[in-house]
Amino acid sequence: MAYQVRSQGDATIVALSGDVDLDSSPKVRNVLLDSVREKRCVLVEMSDVSYIDSSGIASLVEAYQSARRDSTPFALVAVSEAAMRVLELARLDQVFSIHASVSDAIADGD
């Protein structure tokens, strides 16, 4: 798993790639929570996520909950097919704000 954090406008984009699993999810959790603490819109770009397990999903959910508590916009963008299948199975596609691209999310105010 690799990640990149960058700013675009008023948003912090956290781009994840590779496998988000038990080994990498603690790092993902820390990166996401650090980004949420900045109190800027957080967009998690997931187009290059090839696999995500329950620990990776738990990291996303924890960051989402932290963002909600702080009224910080939080969304997933460009979610890979593999990651989307897991989100749909857990019905989290109904919970997270999900956008096709970073520019769509920014345009929608997420």
QUIMO-V794508 format. One record per residue. RES is the residue in one letter. SS is DSSP state (helix for helix, strand for strand, loop for the rest). BURIAL is I if it has 9 or more other ideal C-beta (glycine too) atoms within 8 Angstrom, else O. D_CENTER is the distance of its C-alpha to the mean C-alpha in whole Angstrom. Layout:
res = {RES/RES}
ss = {SS/SS}
burial = {BURIAL/BURIAL}
d_center = {D_CENTER/D_CENTER}
This chain:
res = {M/A/Y/Q/V/R/S/Q/G/D/A/T/I/V/A/L/S/G/D/V/D/L/D/S/S/P/K/V/R/N/V/L/L/D/S/V/R/E/K/R/C/V/L/V/E/M/S/D/V/S/Y/I/D/S/S/G/I/A/S/L/V/E/A/Y/Q/S/A/R/R/D/S/T/P/F/A/L/V/A/V/S/E/A/A/M/R/V/L/E/L/A/R/L/D/Q/V/F/S/I/H/A/S/V/S/D/A/I/A/D/G/D}
ss = {loop/strand/strand/strand/strand/strand/strand/strand/loop/loop/strand/strand/strand/strand/strand/strand/strand/strand/strand/strand/loop/loop/loop/loop/helix/helix/helix/helix/helix/helix/helix/helix/helix/helix/helix/helix/helix/loop/loop/loop/strand/strand/strand/strand/strand/strand/strand/strand/strand/strand/strand/strand/loop/helix/helix/helix/helix/helix/helix/helix/helix/helix/helix/helix/helix/helix/helix/helix/helix/loop/loop/loop/loop/strand/strand/strand/strand/loop/loop/loop/helix/helix/helix/helix/helix/helix/helix/helix/helix/loop/loop/helix/helix/helix/loop/loop/strand/strand/strand/loop/loop/helix/helix/helix/helix/helix/helix/loop/loop/loop}
burial = {I/O/I/O/I/O/O/O/O/O/I/I/I/I/I/I/I/I/I/I/I/O/O/I/I/O/I/I/I/O/I/I/I/O/I/I/O/O/O/I/I/I/I/I/I/I/O/I/I/O/I/I/I/O/I/I/I/I/I/I/I/I/I/I/O/I/I/I/O/O/O/I/I/I/I/I/I/I/I/I/O/I/I/I/O/I/I/I/O/O/O/I/I/O/O/I/I/I/I/O/O/I/O/I/I/I/O/O/O/I}
d_center = {14/13/11/12/11/13/14/15/17/16/13/11/9/7/8/8/11/14/14/11/14/16/17/14/12/14/13/9/10/12/10/7/11/13/10/11/14/15/15/14/11/8/6/3/6/7/11/12/11/14/14/12/14/14/13/10/9/11/9/6/9/10/8/8/12/12/11/13/16/16/16/13/11/8/6/5/7/10/9/12/15/14/11/12/15/14/12/15/17/15/16/12/12/14/12/9/10/9/11/13/12/11/15/15/12/14/17/16/16/12}
